[in-house]
Amino acid sequence: MGYFFIFLVVFLTAYSQLIIKWQLSIRGQFPDFWDDQIRFVFRLMVSPWVISAFLAGCLSFVAWAVALTKLDLTRAYPLTTLSFVIVMLSGALLFHESLTIFKLLGMTLIIVGIAVASQG
């Protein structure tokens, strides 16, 4: 059951990052002047999508707390790095961000690292 909660942590973390990136891409560049910056941040904070991303972050914390009652930290924590892989692949797919050989190598090292760490 602990692994289910780790999956929730990974999914909710990736969801919140992707939603925030999506909403920021819609709104454009961060303004230069402080009054425009305040309006920009306020509009962002009241967006239902951004609110859902914050809620996902809160739920991720709860899932993490539950997971830690069921798994050792040294077994649970490495698995959370799967969110990096999911966000990187999703960023390439959804936002047309570059997926270089170095990023692919990094993702491979993360996956190998998780596999190695989970053996101990």
Secondary structure, DSSP 4 states (H G I P E B T S, - for coil): -HHHHHHHHHHHHHHHHHHHHHHHHHH-SPPSSHHHHHHHHHHHHT-HHHHHHHHHHHHHHHHHHHHHHHS-HHHHHHHHTHHHHHHHHHHHHHH-----HHHHHHHHHHHHHHHHHTT-
